[in-house]
Amino acid sequence: MIPVEEARARLLAGLARKGTEWVALDDARGRVLAQDLIARRDQPPCAVSAMDGYAVRGADLAAPGAALRLIGRSVAGHGFDGEVAPGTTVRIFTGAPLPAGADAVALQEDATAEGDRITFAEAVAPGTFVRRQGLDFTTGSLALEAGAILGPLQLGLAATTGHAWLPVRRRPRAAILSTGDELVRPGETPGAAQIVSSNATTLAAMVQAWGGQPVDLGIVPDDREALAAAFAGLDDVDILLTSGGASVGEHDLVQEVATACGMKLDFWKIAMRPGKPLMVGSLGRTTMIGFPGNPVSSAVCAILFLRAALRTMLGLDPALPVRRLPLAGELGQNDRRQDYLRASLETLPDGAAAVRVTRRQDSSMFATLARADALVIRPPHAPPASPGELVEVILLPEVLGDLDRFPL
């Protein structure tokens, strides 16, 4: 068995960053920006008013009580074509262009209109309530850095800076192959000795959440010829994810058949729990990750390895966000494997967050993982831990993109 960090490093060392493609702005949500995005215009494009009021010359309102002659209006999208000469003013509204000659805006609340005579109760200094040209950004300035994940706000900024098409990283294509005579698809009625396949559903959702494109290869029985056929024709796939058959039992055929098909095994068996039988190799130009069949083992391995692989191919930091939180209960001494324990978050009397490890940790109990908030990391040979002791924690909403699930 090899340590978790060594296994991650060896997996990521064989992965290349994906190339660039251009997509329409409306199709770019969740994609990773491949190049720096440069502003193509100034924002605002000219000096504009920050309030409703009157465009004035600051020199005319150096003292309270001044009166000016109204000569026009400036509204957003339709500025005033003339010039604000000494002794004159223009009615102006928020976002409207500041007329030539004006250098300030007086609030409408401080003005009294009598026909075209406007009297101002307050003095106004030059620059008051004026948004200068390029206040937000200027032509040629950096709008977004390469590597930015394009969410709603980033897309709005891209639109504002004048971009209708964006350069993004190509999404890694991840083929997902479930194996085992015991599996049926969701929605089908399993036989007496069968179960519903869930790992493919979980892995596909994770691939999508982490920026990849899942390709469902279906379920293959424990049959050498069927497996060999499934391993053929993977030239357009970046990574192959198999589920089940990664161990050494008589019916665990994935490693045997993949090797016969040309797979170069990098490593197999990791000093972790759950997920010890994880297998990593390469089949032609395709990276192959063989996940255990147990659903909890498969999901935990995906969080540790698949997420890092996809983020590496997208040019993102593959590191897991790890926090330190106090325990709400006790933990015994650990053995030579690194544990990832399902846990829930609790609020302590002082309002601080703590983590309580789920009592039963069997790797076949997927319901406990689906209801968990976190994974507590227990290093090999960790000594017993008492309530209040800080432990390293992976918050599942952070790594799965489900930030609405728990208020962080």
Sequence and secondary structure as in RCSB ss.txt:
>XXXX:A:sequence
MIPVEEARARLLAGLARKGTEWVALDDARGRVLAQDLIARRDQPPCAVSAMDGYAVRGADLAAPGAALRLIGRSV
AGHGFDGEVAPGTTVRIFTGAPLPAGADAVALQEDATAEGDRITFAEAVAPGTFVRRQGLDFTTGSLALEAGAIL
GPLQLGLAATTGHAWLPVRRRPRAAILSTGDELVRPGETPGAAQIVSSNATTLAAMVQAWGGQPVDLGIVPDDRE
ALAAAFAGLDDVDILLTSGGASVGEHDLVQEVATACGMKLDFWKIAMRPGKPLMVGSLGRTTMIGFPGNPVSSAV
CAILFLRAALRTMLGLDPALPVRRLPLAGELGQNDRRQDYLRASLETLPDGAAAVRVTRRQDSSMFATLARADAL
VIRPPHAPPASPGELVEVILLPEVLGDLDRFPL
>XXXX:A:secstr
 B HHHHHHHHHHT     EEEEEGGG TT BB S EE  S BSSS EESSSEEEE GGGGSSTT EEEEEEEEB
TTB   SB  TTEEEEE TT B  BT  EEEEGGGEEEETTEEEESS   TTTTEE TTSSB TTSEEE TT B 
 HHHHHHHHHTT SEEEEE   EEEEEEE TTEE TTS   TT EE  HHHHHHHHHHHTT EEEEEEEE S HH
HHHHHHS  TT SEEEEES  S STT  HHHHHHHTT EEEEE BSEES TT EEEEETTEEEEEE SSHHHHHH
HIIIIIHHHHHHHTT      EEEEEBSS B    SSEEEEEEEEEE TTS EEEEE S   TT HHHHHT SEE
EEE TT   B TT EEEEEEHHHHHT TTSS  
